[in-house]
C-alpha cells in the first residue's frame, strides 16, 4: 500500500478507524492513540472480536496474517497492532 509507506502514521490512523468501526467504540475510538492499551483494556476486544479484527485487517489492507503474527503483544497497544500491519504492508 503506497500511502502506508509514504505516511508512517497512516497504519495507526487506519487501524484506529477499523477498531472503532469493528468494535463499535464510537467516540471512545477517537481517543485511542499509539500507547492505548487494547487487550484487557477494551471489554469489546474478546477472543471472538480478535478473530473479527484480524479478518477485517486482512480484508482492508490486503494482507495475510499468520498464526505466528498473532500474540498478546500484537494486541497490547494500538501502536503494536499498527506496527504489525505496517510490517505486513511494507
N, C-alpha and C positions, 0 to 999 in steps of 0.2 A: 504494500500500500504506500504509494509515493508520499501522500500527505503525512503519514506517520513518520517517515524518515526525515522529512523536511521540518517537521514540528514535533519535537520530543514530548511536548505537553499534550499532543493530540490523543495518545492512548489513554492518558489519565482522564481527560475530558470525556472521551467516548465510552470508556469503561464505567465512569460515574453515571453517565446517562443510561447506559444499558442496565446497570444495577438498579437505578431509580425506577426505571420502567418495569423491569422483570420482577422486582420485589415489591412493587407498588409503594415506594417510600415517600412519594410526594415531595413536600418541601424539605423533609429530612434529608433527602438525597442531595439537595443543593448544598447542604452544609458539609458534605463529605470532602475531605482533602486527602492528599497522599498519605498522611500519617493516621488517618481514621481507621480504627480497628474494625474488622469485619466479622470474622468467625468468633462467635461467643459474645459479640457486642451488638449485633443486629439479630433480634429474635426471628426475623423473617428468613434469615440465612440458615436454614436447617439442611439436613442431608439431601432431601428432595430438591430444595432450592439450589443447592450447589450444582446438582446434575443439570437443572434447568439453565442456570447461569452459564455453565460450561458449553452446553449446546448452543445457547444464544451467542456466546463469544465466537464459537466456530462458524456459525452462520453469518454473523455481522462482519467478521474480519477475514473470512475465507481461509481459516487456519484449521489445523488438526491438532487437538490437544490429546496427548497420550497419557496413559495412567501414570507414567513416570513424571509427568509435568505437574501433577496434582498432589499437593501435600497441605498440611496445616499451615506451613509457611507461605504457600502460594496465596492463601486466603487470610493471612494475618492482618494486612492493611490494604487499603485501596491502592497504594503505591506498589506493593508487592504484586498484586493481581495485574495492574497495568504494566509492570515491568515484564511479566511473563508474556503478556500479549505483544509487547514491543519486541521481545526476543523472537517470538513466533512470526512476526510480520516483517522482520529485518531481512 
